[in-house]
Amino acid sequence: MDIKVTRITSASNRIIKQLRELAGKRGRAQQNAFIIEGLKLVEEALRYQVHISFFLVSDSFYHGFQSMIAGEKTAQVYLVPDDLFMRVSTTETPQGVLAVAPLLDHEDSSLADRGTRFVILERLQDPGNMGTIIRTADACGFDGVLLSPCCADQYNPKVIRSAMGSVFHIPVLSCADIYDALNKLKDRGIRIVAAHTRDSEVAWSLPLADMIAVVIGNEGSGLSQRMLDAVDIRVMIPMPGKAESLNAASAASMILYESMRQRMTST
C-alpha cells in the first residue's frame, strides 16, 4: 500500500483553509467536494468505494487509522495535532478522522425515469430531518430522494451524519424544477402522495406498496398550495394522543414504513 503522509501543524495551511471552506454550502459548490467525518461514516464510504480525495487524521487516532485503510491501494493522508483537528471538525466530539470526497454522482436528471418508489422533499430546511428521511428511505427500500429548491443542502455535515451512510447507498437529487420531475414520474404511472393532515386518507387504508412518490413538506408551513394541487393522493397519520403534530422526519418514517409493510406482506 502506498500511503503518503504529510504533517500539518499550521492553521494557515491550504488544506486547513480548504476544510474550513467545505463547512459551508458555497465552499462545497466551488470545490465540488464535501466532508465525511467520523469513524463509522468514513468506514462506510470506504466500504461503498466512494472516491476519497484525502484524509485528515489526528495524532491520537493515527494508529487506528492505519488498520482502518489497510485495504486501500493509495491514500493521501494529512496528519495533524489533536487541537488542530478540533478546530476544523464539524462535530462537537471529534473522533479524529475525516475524509474529503467529490460530490456524489447523483446529479442525474434521469433518476425520475427509473425506479418505482421515491421520496420528494419540498422546502425541507432542517438538516437533521433531511438526513433522517434519507436514512429511512434507504432502510425501507426506496429508489431515490428528490429535493425541491430551498431545501437544506444534502451535503451539509449534519445531513451526512444524520443519514448515517445512506447517502452512499441511495441517490439524492436536487431538482431545479421539482414539477418537471413530478410530471416525469406521473407519465410513468407513479402516484404522487402528499403527507398532509387535512382532507386526507389514513395511510394504511391506501395502496402504498409501489409506484409512489411520497411528498414531505416544510417543517413549519407544510406543503405549498401548488404542490397540493399537483398531488394525486393526500395521506395522514392518525394521532389519537394529545400531540398536535409530528415532525417531518417522524411522519415520513411512518408512511415509508407502511409502504414497506404493504410491499412485504403482499409477496
N, C-alpha and C positions, 0 to 999 in steps of 0.2 A: 504494500500500500504506500502510495506517495502522498504523505501528509506534509503540507507546507505550513509551518507555524511561525507567525510573526508576532513579536511582542509589541504591545502598545501601552504606553504609560501616560500619555498626554491627552487631556480633554480636547485639545485643539486639533488632534489628528483627523485626517479627512474621513476615515471610517467612522469615527465617533460622531462627526458632524453629519455624515450620511444617515446614521441611525436616528439621530435626533430629528432630521427632516422626515424620515419614514414614519415617525409617530403621527404625522398629520396627513390628511387626505391629499392635499396639494403635493406634498413631497412624494407620496406613493404614486400619484399620477405622473409626475415629472420623471421619476426614476423607473417607472413600470415595475415596481417591486414592493414587497411587504415583509413584515416581521412575523416570524413564528417563534414564540418564546415559551420555554418550559420543557421539562424532560419528556413528558408524555406526548406533547404536540410535535416536538422535533422527532421523536421516535416514530410517530405516526406518519409524518411527512416522509421520512426515510423508507418506511415500510411500503408506502404507496409510490415510491420512486419519484417524488417531487424533486425537480431540479433545484439544487441549493447553490446559490452564488457564493456564500461564505458563511462561516460560523463565528460567533463571538462567545468565548468561554472565559469564565472567571478562574483565577488561580486555584481556588478551593475545589472547583468541580472538575478540573482538568483530568485527574486520574480516572474518574468515572466516565468522562467523555471519550477517552481513548478506547475503552472497551465498547462503548456505545456505537462508534462508527467503524468497528473492526471490519465490516464487510464492504466499506466504501473503497473504491479504487483510487480516487483522488479526493482531496479535501483542502480547501483554503481555510485556515484557522487563524483567528486573531485572539491572542491570549492577553487578558487584562487583569489588573488588580481588582480585588473584590469591590472596593469602594468605587472604582470607575465603572464597573459593570452596573452597580446600583444606580448610577447617575443616568444611564441610558435605558435602563429597564422600564418596561411599560406595566410592570406588576408591583404590588405593594411588598410582596415577599419573594424576591428573585431567587430562582433555583440555580442560576449560574450558567445557563446555556440558552442561546438563541440562534436562529438561522435567518438569513435573508434569502428570499426566493423571488423569481419573476412572478408577476400577476398570473394567476391560473388561466389556462386557455379555455375559458368558458364563454368568452365574449363572441358567441356564435349565434347569429340570428336564426339559424336553422333548428335551434333547440325546440321551438314550438312546433316543428314539423315532425317530431318523433316523440315517442313516449306517450303514455296514456293517463298519467297521474301527476298533477302539478300543484304547487302552492304559489299563489300570487300575493305579494305584499304591496299594499298601496299606502305610500307615505308613512311607513312604519319607521319611527325615528329612534327608538331605544335600541342600542347595540346588543344589550343583553337579551332582549326579546327576540331580536333577529337571529342571534346565534342559537338560541334555544329552539326556535322554529326550524331552522336549517337542520339541527341535530335530530329533531323529531321527524321531520320529513325523511331524512336518511334512514332512521330506525324503522319507520313504517313502510319503507319500500317505494317511496315516491320517486319520480324520474327527474325532477328539477324544481328549482325555485326561481321565479321571475320577479324582478324588482321594478316598481314604477319609479319615475323621477321623484326626488325629495325623500327617498328612503335613506336610512343610515348607510354608510359605506360598508360593503361586505368585507373589506379588508381592514376595518377598524380593529385594533388589537382586542378590544372587548368582544367583538363578534367572533373573532378567531378562537378566543378562549372559551366562550360560551358554547360554540359549536363543537368543541372537543374533538377536532379532527375530521368532522363531517364535511367540511369544505373541500377536503381532498377526495371525497367519495361521490358527492352529488353535485351536478352543475348548478351554479348560481349565476344568473344572467341579469345584468342591468339593462332595462329596455328604455330606449329614448322615447318610444311611443308604445305605452302598455296596451292601448286599444288596438293597435295593429297586431300585437301578439294575441290579444283576445280573439280577434277576427280569424286569425290563422288557426287557433285552437277550435273555434266553433265550426270552421269549414271542415275540420276533421271529425266532427261529431262529438267533440268534448264539451260537456256541460259546465257552465261557469256557476260555481256555488258560492254564495256570499255568506259569510258568518255575520249574522245580524240579529238583533234582539227583538225587532218589531216585524209584524206581519210575516212570520217565518214558521217553517215546519220543524218539528223536533228531529234532531239528527238521525236517530235510529229508525225513524219512520220512512226515510228516503233511501233509494238505491244509491249508495256512495262507493260501491266496491271498485269501480273502474271508470275510465273515460270521464274524469272530473278534473276541474281546476278549482281549488278552494281559495277564496279571496279573503284575506285578513286586512283590516283597515288600521288607520292611525289610532294610537293609544287613547288619545283624548277625544277626537272628533269622529272616529269610526270611518266608514266608507263614504266617499263623495257621492253626491246625487247622480253624477254621470256614471259612476261605476255601478251604483244600484240599478240604474236604468238599463245597464248593459248585461247584467247577470241573468241567468236562466232560473235559478232557484235561490231562495233565502233559507238558511238553516240556523237553528238556535240550539243552545244547551239549556235545558230546564234547570232552574235554580230554586228548589223548594225551601232552601235555607234563607237566612236574613241578609246575606251578602247582596249588594246591589248589582255587582257585575264581576266578571272575570277579566284578568289582564289578557292581552293579546296572545301571549305565549301559551297560557293555560287553555284558553278557548281553542286555539289551533290544535294543541295536543289532543284534546278530547275528540275533535272532529276527525283528525287524521287517524287516531286510533280506531274510531268507529269504522272508517273506511277500510282499514286493515282487517279489523274483525270480520266485517262482512265478506271481504275477499277470501279470508282463510276458511271461514265456515261454509262457504259455497263450493269449495273444492273437495 
